[in-house]
Amino acid sequence: MLVEDEPAIQQLIAAALTGYELLCAGSAEAALLALTQTTPDVMLVDWGLPGQSGIELLRRLRVRRATRSLPIIMLTARSQQQDLVFALECGADDYITKPFSPRELRARVQAQLPRRPAPDFTQLDDLQLGPAEFSLLRHFISHPERIHTRAALLAQVWGRDSDVNERAVDTRVRRLRRALQASGRHGVIETVRGDGYRFALDRPATERRTHDG
């Protein structure tokens, strides 16, 4: 996700990140709204946003459980060391000063992306899953250790135009969880109270939390 109010810079970054799925938001408020519907792997946040600044947005994201560990890269024309230190102290994972090269930007984004092996679905052939549960599992495995709100799951798994509601999401998560438990898989779905769900990939059985909620 890119949070940047300048269309020209949005286009430059989109060109630099060809091959990635990029969602753009023009303000902190728009980004916060988008985060209720999606779970990005990394965020690029401009410091000088209109209204609420990028630093203020960063601070808000760091106190929210769902985005506390989300990789965030600050973009800014500020080049003083004190600004870099301040951004890092506020919770930024990296800091890029403008102007920047597309190659540098791509490398820094790549460095922040979660490092995980590609999911191997051939090992899941014995699970008794319907199409909805399989789509849900595929999404979870592709985004392990992330907190997914029900609204985000609705948008990313079934689409915003789907007639599936949040109660149906809970039902399908419960069915998927039971199938995983019955198979003895280490990957489990955890309920994060007040936020949604987290898929813990290959977590030892002693650490499992599989409350229906």
N, C-alpha and C positions, 0 to 999 in steps of 0.2 A: 504494500500500500504506500502510495506517495501522497504526502500532505504538502501541497505547494499551490500558491494562488496565481503564479505567473504562467499563462498558457504556453509561452515560448519555452520556458524551462521544463514544463510538463512534457512537451513534445521532444525536447532534447533527451530527457531521461528515458522516455519511452523508447526512443531510437537506440539508446545505449543498452537498454535491457531487453532487446529483441529476443523472443523465445520464452520470456517470463510472462506470466499473467499479471498485469499491472492494473490496480484500481487507484484512481486519482480522486482526491478530495481537496477542495479549495480553501478549507478553513478547519480550525480545530473542532468546531461544532459539527461540521459535516463528517469529519473523521470519526468522532465519537458515535454518531448515528450509524455510520457504515459498520462500525465494529460490533454493533448489535446484530448484524446480519451476516458477518463473515469473520473468518479467523485467518489473518495473513501470516505468512512465515517470517516476514521482516517488514519494518516500517522505515520509510525515509521521511523525515520531518524538517521542514524549513523553519528556521528560527524566527524570521520576520513575518509571521502570518498576520493577516488583518484581524483586528479584535483580540482574541486570546492568542498570545504568542506561542511559538513552538516549544519554548521552555516550560510555559505553563501547562501545555498539553502533555509534555513529557512527565511532569510531576504528577498530573492526574492519572496518567496511565500506570505509573509506578506504585500508586496506592491501591489500585484495583487488582483484585486477585486474578482476574481473567487475563490481564495484560502485564502483570508484575514481571514476568520473565520473558516477555516478547522482545526480540532483538530490535533495537531502535538506533538508527543512524541519523545524526543531526546534519542538516545542510545549512550553510550560512556564509555570508560574505565576511564575517568577523574572522580575523586571522591572528588576533593576539593570543598569547599563551594563556592568559587569565581567562579568556572566553572558553578555550578548549577545556581547561581544568574545571570551570564552572559547569559546563554541559555534562562532563563526565561525572561530576559530583552529584548532579541532579538525576543521574541514572542512564545517561546515553551510553550505548555500547561502542559507538564509533562516532567520528566527527570528520566531515568533509567540507573544505572551504571552497567557495566559488571564486574564480572559475576552476572547474575540474575537468579532467580528461574522461571521456566515456570509458576507456579501458580501466582507469583507476576505480571509477564508480562501480563498474561491473565486478571487479575483483573484490571490492569491499563488501558488496552485497552478497557475493558468493561465499565469502568468509563467514558471514553471519547466518547463512541458511543452515537449518538443522542437518547434522550429519547422521544419516541413518541408512541402513541397507534397503534396497528395493524390496517391497513386499513380495513374498512368494505365495501366491494363491493356490498353487498346486498342492500345498500341504493342508488345505482347507476343504478338499473335495468331500471328505466324510461328514462335514457338517450339514445338518438338515436346515437349510435356510431358504426362505422365499426371496423373490427379487428385491423387495424393499429392504430386508435385513441384510442381504448381501451387499447392496449399494451402501448401506450404513456402515458395514464392517470395512468395506474398501476405503471409505472416507476416513474412518478412525485410524486404520493402519497407515494411511498416507500422511496423517497428522498426529503422530503419537505424542503423549505427554503435554498436549495442549488442552485447555479448557474450552469446550464447545457449548455455547448457549443453545437453548432449544430453537430460538429464532434463527441462529446461524445454521443449525442443522437443517431446518426447514428450507432455507434459501439455497444451501450448497448441495444438499442431497436430493431434494425433491423439486426445487425451483420455487420461485416466488408465486407462480401462478397455480401451484398445486393446491388441491383441496385438503391436503393433510394439515392437521392443526397440531398445536403443541402437546395436547393430550395424547394424540396418536403417536407422536415422537416418543413419548414415555413408554407407550405400549410396545413399540417396535424395539426400543432399547432393551426393555425387559425380556422380550423374546430372544434377542440376540445374546444377551448376557446368559440366559439359561442354556442356550445351545453351546456357548463357549465353555461354560462350567461342566456340562455333561461330557464334553470331549476331553476334558482334562488339560486344556490349553493354559499356558502361562499368561498369555495376554488377557487382561481383564478390563472391564469397563467400570470406572469409579464414578460415583455420584458426588459432585462438588456442591454442597448445599448452598442454595441461593444463586448459583451460577450456571450449572449444567452438568456436563459429563466430561471425563477424561479417559483416554485409552492408554493404559500402562503396558507398554510392549515388553514381553518377556520378563515381567517382574516376578520374583520368587513367591511361591505360594504363601509363605509366612507374612508377606507384606500386603496381601490382597485385601481390598475393601470393596465388597460387592453388595452394598445395600440397595434394595429396591427403593427408589425414590424419584 
